[in-house]
Amino acid sequence: MQFTRIPHPSPTPDADRIEAIKDPGFGTTFTDHMVTVEYDEGAPGSVAGGWHSPRIGPREPIALDPAASVLHYAQEIFEGMKAFPHKGGGLALFRPEANAGRFNASARRMAMPEIPEDLFLDAVRIAVETDAHWMPQIEGGSLYIRPFMFASEAFLGVRPAKQYKFIVILVSSGNYFKGGVNPVKIWVSQDYVRAAPGGTGAAKTGGNYAASLVPQAEAIAHGCDQVVFLDAIEHKWVEELGGMNLFFVRADGSVITPPLTGTILPGITRESLIALLREEGLDVREEPYSIDQWRAEAQSGELLETMACGTAAVVTPVGTVASPQGEFQIGAGGNGQLTSKLRTKLVDIQHGREPDRHGWVMRV
Ligand SMILES: *Cc1c(COP(=O)(O)O)cnc(C)c1O
């Protein structure tokens, strides 16, 4: 599909942009443009059942009818990905096809239309090319890309909407690890679960995040950085953090990560780490790991490291785990060897400083 370019009437002046991206932090320094694609079921001349009017234009508020069904029944999905400066010049995306595929898996679960993968990728590429000058020129800087889709149809009956918007916005992002990588302290949620079998845990949908905010606040009230969720049935098996997957590194050379049974978000960082760990000759197993095993192996020294991973923070060490039963430390409570090594390796592949053996990097 051909994207229409709507000229920006007043792009951010260079001096203001340069100031804004000097130390952008995370999540607030938005770029000037956005991509929008509309979906109207069965619209004449549309593709894949209803997609039409792809365009890039000024980033601006969206007009919505107060009955827009996303505001009532929460048909909404999103992705989180990054563009990096590449050693060979220009910018690079990391496994964007995987994000496109997962986006459509989320769409299917939420009874939303799938978007053709090419259209998703074109939208991301056009957004990144147009606002490439918003890339922070600092170590660890990136453009964080947020593609999302929601139901915009004005209709209060309960059924899948027939009208949607797909939008891509970009955020200029600084180094998540300013002042070094800090091990996180994690709170084991007692009263809340993130996802149940048959629920929406494997979909990247806003409601999962809404449900995680109270337990996350509880974690902070207990002096922790993040919450870890256990399974909904036995309240025994470790699942994941609110937005990061987990790996347990053991002294016998095995690495365990919880299996994708439908309650865990299938992280692209998770999948990439599994491949890199196997290349290192480690025995990676996707199998259940219990909270009791976590505590016992941390205390006996059998467990060397616990890593949390996701696009935003890449690979982060878990230092301490806290619950009403008390706290336990992982290793020396610091930054483990394998955690550091893998983070460096992944970041170097993303920036073109390490060979891209898996075809993960897409130059733009
Ligand atoms: C996005 C997300 C992750 C990490 O996925 P990546 O593709 O590695 O960024 C993990 N858990 C949850 C709940 C998520 O929403």
The ligand as a Tripos MOL2 file, in Angstrom:
@<TRIPOS>MOLECULE
LIG
   15    15     1     0     0
SMALL
NO_CHARGES

@<TRIPOS>ATOM
      1 C1          6.4060   -7.3610   26.0930 C.3       1 LIG1
      2 C2          6.4410   -8.2630   27.2650 C.ar      1 LIG1
      3 C3          7.5500   -9.0630   27.5710 C.ar      1 LIG1
      4 C4          8.8630   -8.9830   26.8140 C.3       1 LIG1
      5 O1          8.7580   -9.2290   25.4590 O.3       1 LIG1
      6 P1          9.9270   -8.7730   24.4830 P.3       1 LIG1
      7 O2          9.4570   -9.1810   23.1430 O.co2     1 LIG1
      8 O3         11.1490   -9.4900   24.9060 O.co2     1 LIG1
      9 O4         10.0670   -7.2900   24.6470 O.co2     1 LIG1
     10 C5          7.4690   -9.9380   28.6430 C.ar      1 LIG1
     11 N1          6.3520  -10.0080   29.3950 N.ar      1 LIG1
     12 C6          5.2780   -9.2410   29.1480 C.ar      1 LIG1
     13 C7          4.0910   -9.3740   30.0190 C.3       1 LIG1
     14 C8          5.2820   -8.3510   28.0780 C.ar      1 LIG1
     15 O5          4.2050   -7.5930   27.8560 O.3       1 LIG1
@<TRIPOS>BOND
     1     1     2 1
     2     2     3 ar
     3     2    14 ar
     4     3     4 1
     5     3    10 ar
     6     4     5 1
     7     5     6 1
     8     6     7 2
     9     6     8 1
    10     6     9 1
    11    10    11 ar
    12    11    12 ar
    13    12    13 1
    14    12    14 ar
    15    14    15 1
@<TRIPOS>SUBSTRUCTURE
     1 LIG1         1 GROUP 0 **** ****
